[in-house]
């Protein structure tokens, strides 16, 4: 199994276009700090990759990794499909930028699939432009993709605002368990965690690589930043100060935070919070890294 870190930022990226907070200001002043939207790519067979979520900057993510670029044929691409963990805009809008795909498979939990096809009308909009198949990935079931198996684990029933009127039960947000059927190695990708559920804990206990929700450093961060009256937990994200001890107790050799909001001090590589994580054996995922558990 090979995993490529395509991006590590929450919605809006870093810097965010309409924000002048310290994190965004620092990113504008330094070329080393900007972050693309959180996503990874998984090699499912030699020369074939699935993206986990389709970020708004998906084409830039593809161009930044030579193994995802097209060739040798003029329209031959190694990107075989996308697996969605939720229906949030920062994880789905990239589908529209993949509209020239001759063949693309999209898998998602049923509620997420309904949101994308009914709420965003992605199937109707993309149908005339792309050969996309839309497949359900029910929670608890496993789907084989080449040499990889994927399973969705429920972590939240928080639905996107645009999907408020859709009559579909959750889960609306899931973690993805990725298993190499040859080696038995496992990875868990969970960029949004509102509930540390028993299925999530079981998957984390058997994982070799963990990507966990690092949206906010502490619970009061969103209110302190002034853009909402809600805490991190009320926004559907367990803060790092509440998850770091549990993450540190896992036996996975690689334990990384991702999906950093622009207000999170960790967006600055020099922030002292990185030392706090390092002392626990944890770190922030580095964009561009290829991980081979």
C-alpha positions as CSV (number, residue, x, y, z in Angstrom):
1,X,0.0,0.0,0.0
2,X,1.1,3.5,-0.8
3,X,-0.5,6.7,0.4
4,X,0.2,10.2,-0.9
5,X,-0.7,13.2,1.3
6,X,-2.3,15.6,-1.2
7,X,-3.4,18.3,1.3
8,X,-3.9,19.0,5.0
9,X,-6.2,22.0,5.4
10,X,-9.8,22.3,6.3
11,X,-12.4,24.2,4.2
12,X,-11.1,27.3,2.5
13,X,-7.5,26.1,2.7
14,X,-4.6,28.2,4.1
15,X,-4.7,31.1,3.4
16,X,-8.4,31.4,3.1
17,X,-9.4,34.0,0.5
18,X,-11.5,36.2,2.8
19,X,-9.5,35.8,6.0
20,X,-6.8,37.9,7.6
21,X,-6.2,35.9,10.7
22,X,-2.7,35.2,11.9
23,X,-2.6,31.8,10.3
24,X,-3.6,33.2,6.9
25,X,-1.4,36.2,7.2
26,X,1.6,34.0,8.0
27,X,0.8,31.8,5.0
28,X,0.7,34.9,2.7
29,X,4.1,36.1,4.0
30,X,5.8,32.7,3.6
31,X,5.9,30.3,0.7
32,X,6.4,27.4,3.1
33,X,3.1,27.7,4.9
34,X,0.2,27.5,2.4
35,X,-1.9,24.3,2.6
36,X,-4.2,22.7,0.2
37,X,-7.5,21.0,1.2
38,X,-7.2,17.8,3.1
39,X,-7.0,14.7,0.9
40,X,-4.9,11.6,0.3
41,X,-4.4,9.3,-2.7
42,X,-4.3,5.5,-2.3
43,X,-2.6,3.3,-4.9
44,X,-5.0,0.4,-5.4
45,X,-3.0,-1.4,-8.1
46,X,0.2,-0.6,-9.9
47,X,-0.4,2.7,-11.7
48,X,-4.0,3.1,-10.4
49,X,-4.9,5.5,-7.7
50,X,-8.1,6.5,-5.8
51,X,-8.5,9.9,-4.3
52,X,-10.0,10.1,-0.8
53,X,-12.3,13.1,-1.2
54,X,-12.3,15.5,-4.1
55,X,-11.0,18.8,-2.9
56,X,-11.7,22.2,-4.7
57,X,-8.0,22.2,-5.6
58,X,-7.9,18.6,-6.8
59,X,-6.3,19.4,-10.1
60,X,-3.4,21.3,-8.4
61,X,-3.0,18.3,-6.1
62,X,-2.8,15.9,-9.1
63,X,-0.2,18.1,-10.9
64,X,1.9,18.2,-7.7
65,X,2.4,14.4,-7.8
66,X,3.9,13.0,-11.0
67,X,2.4,9.6,-10.5
68,X,-1.1,11.1,-10.7
69,X,-0.4,13.0,-14.0
70,X,-1.8,11.7,-17.3
71,X,0.1,9.6,-19.8
72,X,1.5,7.9,-21.7
73,X,-1.7,8.2,-23.8
74,X,-3.1,11.6,-24.4
75,X,-6.1,11.0,-22.2
76,X,-4.9,8.1,-20.1
77,X,-5.0,8.9,-16.3
78,X,-3.9,6.9,-13.3
79,X,-6.8,8.4,-11.3
80,X,-9.4,5.6,-11.2
81,X,-11.9,7.1,-8.8
82,X,-12.8,8.9,-5.6
83,X,-14.0,7.7,-2.2
84,X,-15.9,10.3,-0.3
85,X,-15.9,10.3,3.5
86,X,-18.6,13.0,3.8
87,X,-20.5,15.5,1.7
88,X,-19.0,18.7,2.8
89,X,-18.1,21.2,0.0
90,X,-14.4,21.1,0.7
91,X,-14.5,17.3,0.1
92,X,-16.8,17.2,-3.0
93,X,-16.5,20.3,-5.1
94,X,-13.4,18.8,-6.8
95,X,-15.7,16.4,-8.6
96,X,-16.8,19.2,-10.9
97,X,-13.1,19.8,-11.8
98,X,-12.8,16.2,-12.9
99,X,-15.6,16.7,-15.5
100,X,-13.4,15.6,-18.5
101,X,-13.0,12.1,-17.1
102,X,-13.8,9.4,-19.6
103,X,-14.2,6.9,-16.8
104,X,-14.3,7.6,-13.0
105,X,-15.8,5.7,-10.2
106,X,-17.2,7.5,-7.1
107,X,-18.0,5.6,-3.9
108,X,-19.6,7.2,-0.9
109,X,-21.9,6.3,2.0
110,X,-25.6,6.4,0.9
111,X,-26.4,9.7,2.6
112,X,-23.3,11.3,1.2
113,X,-24.1,9.9,-2.3
114,X,-27.6,11.3,-2.0
115,X,-26.3,14.7,-1.0
116,X,-23.9,14.9,-3.9
117,X,-26.3,13.7,-6.5
118,X,-29.5,15.4,-5.2
119,X,-28.2,18.3,-3.2
120,X,-25.4,19.3,-5.6
121,X,-26.9,17.7,-8.7
122,X,-23.4,16.4,-9.5
123,X,-24.8,13.4,-11.6
124,X,-27.0,15.7,-13.7
125,X,-24.4,18.3,-14.2
126,X,-21.5,16.0,-14.9
127,X,-23.4,13.4,-16.9
128,X,-23.0,15.2,-20.2
129,X,-19.2,15.7,-19.6
130,X,-17.9,12.6,-17.8
131,X,-18.3,8.9,-17.6
132,X,-18.9,8.7,-13.9
133,X,-20.4,5.7,-12.0
134,X,-21.9,6.4,-8.6
135,X,-21.7,3.5,-6.1
136,X,-22.8,3.3,-2.5
137,X,-20.4,2.4,0.3
138,X,-22.7,1.5,3.2
139,X,-21.2,1.8,6.7
140,X,-19.8,-1.4,7.9
141,X,-19.5,-3.0,4.4
142,X,-16.2,-3.6,2.6
143,X,-15.6,-2.8,-1.1
144,X,-12.6,-4.3,-3.0
145,X,-10.6,-1.8,-5.2
146,X,-7.8,-3.7,-6.9
147,X,-5.4,-4.8,-4.1
148,X,-7.1,-2.6,-1.5
149,X,-10.3,-3.0,0.5
150,X,-12.1,0.1,1.9
151,X,-14.8,0.3,4.6
152,X,-16.7,3.3,5.9
153,X,-17.0,3.8,9.7
154,X,-19.6,6.2,11.1
155,X,-18.3,9.1,13.1
156,X,-21.0,11.8,12.8
157,X,-24.6,12.5,11.8
158,X,-23.7,16.2,11.1
159,X,-24.9,16.9,7.6
160,X,-23.8,19.8,5.3
161,X,-25.9,22.9,5.5
162,X,-27.0,22.5,1.9
163,X,-28.3,19.0,2.6
164,X,-30.5,20.1,5.6
165,X,-33.7,19.3,3.7
166,X,-32.8,15.9,2.3
167,X,-34.7,13.0,3.8
168,X,-31.8,10.6,4.2
169,X,-30.6,9.0,7.5
170,X,-26.9,9.1,8.4
171,X,-24.2,8.5,8.9
172,X,-23.2,11.8,7.2
173,X,-19.6,11.7,8.1
174,X,-17.4,8.6,8.1
175,X,-13.8,7.5,8.6
176,X,-12.3,5.3,5.9
177,X,-10.5,2.1,6.8
178,X,-8.1,1.1,4.0
179,X,-6.6,-2.4,4.0
180,X,-3.9,-3.9,1.7
181,X,-5.2,-7.4,1.0
182,X,-1.7,-8.6,0.3
183,X,0.2,-7.4,3.3
184,X,-2.7,-6.9,5.7
185,X,-1.5,-3.4,6.5
186,X,-4.2,-0.9,7.4
187,X,-4.7,2.8,7.3
188,X,-7.5,4.9,8.8
189,X,-8.4,8.3,7.3
190,X,-10.8,10.3,9.4
191,X,-10.6,14.1,8.7
192,X,-13.9,14.9,10.6
193,X,-14.6,13.3,14.0
194,X,-17.5,14.3,16.1
195,X,-17.9,11.0,17.9
196,X,-15.1,8.6,18.9
197,X,-17.3,5.6,18.3
198,X,-16.6,2.0,19.1
199,X,-16.2,1.0,15.4
200,X,-13.7,3.9,15.0
201,X,-11.7,2.8,18.1
202,X,-11.6,-0.8,16.8
203,X,-10.3,0.3,13.5
204,X,-7.7,2.6,15.1
205,X,-6.5,-0.2,17.3
206,X,-5.6,-2.4,14.3
207,X,-4.3,0.4,12.1
208,X,-0.7,0.9,11.0
209,X,-1.3,4.5,9.8
210,X,-3.8,6.9,11.3
211,X,-4.9,10.3,9.9
212,X,-7.2,12.0,12.4
213,X,-9.3,15.2,12.6
214,X,-7.0,18.1,13.6
215,X,-9.3,20.9,12.6
216,X,-9.1,22.8,15.9
217,X,-6.4,22.8,18.6
218,X,-8.8,23.4,21.5
219,X,-12.6,23.5,22.0
220,X,-12.9,27.3,22.3
221,X,-10.7,28.1,19.2
222,X,-13.6,28.9,16.8
223,X,-15.3,31.3,19.3
224,X,-12.0,32.9,20.2
225,X,-11.3,33.5,16.5
226,X,-14.6,35.4,16.3
227,X,-16.2,33.7,13.2
228,X,-18.8,31.7,15.2
229,X,-20.4,31.3,18.6
230,X,-20.0,27.6,18.5
231,X,-17.2,25.5,20.1
232,X,-15.2,23.0,18.0
233,X,-17.2,20.1,19.4
234,X,-20.5,21.9,18.6
235,X,-19.2,22.3,15.0
236,X,-18.7,18.5,14.7
237,X,-14.9,18.4,15.4
238,X,-13.3,16.9,18.5
239,X,-10.4,19.3,19.3
240,X,-6.8,18.0,19.5
241,X,-6.6,18.7,23.2
242,X,-9.4,16.1,23.6
243,X,-8.0,13.5,21.2
244,X,-4.2,13.6,21.5
245,X,-4.0,11.4,24.6
246,X,-6.1,8.7,23.0
247,X,-4.2,9.0,19.7
248,X,-0.9,8.7,21.6
249,X,-2.1,5.4,23.2
250,X,-2.5,3.7,19.8
251,X,0.1,1.3,18.6
252,X,0.1,2.5,15.0
253,X,3.7,3.5,14.1
254,X,2.3,6.5,12.1
255,X,-0.2,8.8,13.8
256,X,-0.9,12.1,12.1
257,X,-3.3,15.0,12.3
258,X,-4.9,16.5,9.2
259,X,-7.7,18.9,8.1
260,X,-6.2,21.9,10.0
261,X,-8.4,25.0,10.1
262,X,-6.7,28.3,9.3
263,X,-7.2,29.4,12.9
264,X,-5.3,26.3,14.2
265,X,-1.8,27.3,15.5
266,X,-0.4,24.2,13.9
267,X,-0.6,25.7,10.5
268,X,2.6,27.5,11.5
269,X,5.5,25.0,11.4
270,X,7.2,27.0,14.2
271,X,4.3,26.9,16.6
272,X,5.1,25.4,20.0
273,X,2.1,23.1,19.8
274,X,4.2,21.0,17.4
275,X,6.5,20.2,20.2
276,X,3.5,19.2,22.4
277,X,2.5,16.7,19.7
278,X,6.1,15.4,19.2
279,X,6.4,14.7,22.9
280,X,3.4,12.4,22.5
281,X,4.8,10.7,19.4
282,X,2.4,12.5,17.1
283,X,2.7,15.0,14.2
284,X,0.9,16.9,11.5
285,X,0.7,15.2,8.1
286,X,3.1,16.7,5.7
287,X,1.8,17.6,2.2
288,X,3.7,15.6,-0.5
289,X,4.7,12.7,1.8
290,X,4.3,9.2,0.4
291,X,3.7,6.7,3.2
292,X,4.2,3.0,2.7
293,X,3.2,1.1,5.9
